[in-house]
Amino acid sequence: MRGSSIVLACLLSLVVTPDLFAQSRPADPLALVVSSDPLELARMVDRLGDDAVLARLGAMGVATGTLDPAIVIAALRACPWLHAPEEALPRLAEIAAGHDPDLAPAAMVAIVRIADGLTRDGLDAREASDDPIRAALAPLEAIASDESARHDLRVASARVSVLLRELVGSASS
């Protein structure tokens, strides 16, 4: 009987007191999307808007170490579902060129997804500017040629650079 009361007391203490082992989750609605389900992410992007998602990446030149990594990761996952995803490319390239072992590859995944989804017809239909794409090219090409960068990031960056260069090159055709 005594053993069961100790077990009961321990269980009650878990219910009454906060779980010490639970990770605190940011209250940010984008970070609360726990899966990478494209429909969930797209719905959240629709709800928040492109500008709100882009703001969660931080401004150009802002060190990612000053930002909440859970929120930045959530924004990186959402970027391919922006209404104008090309607008995220310069900041994504900057993050991918950084040294954060979690954010840099996540940024490159977002860049690859965006580049794979962009078409000349789609950009023209939205009357989108090529300027953000052009702004991302130099940092992406720098990653591709950086011998000290991770191999997977270099390969992805080289592939995406070719895709994006062809995309902006086809605008003048």
Secondary structure, DSSP 8 states (H G I E B T S, - for coil): -HHHHHHHHHHHHHHHS--TTS------TTTT--S--HHHHHHHHHHH-HHHHHHTT--TT--GGGS-HHHHHHHHHHGGGSSSGGGGHHHHHHHHTS--TTHHHHHHHHHHHHHHH--HHHHHHTT--SHHHHHHHHHHHHHHH-TTS-HHHHHHHHHHHHHHHHHHHTT--
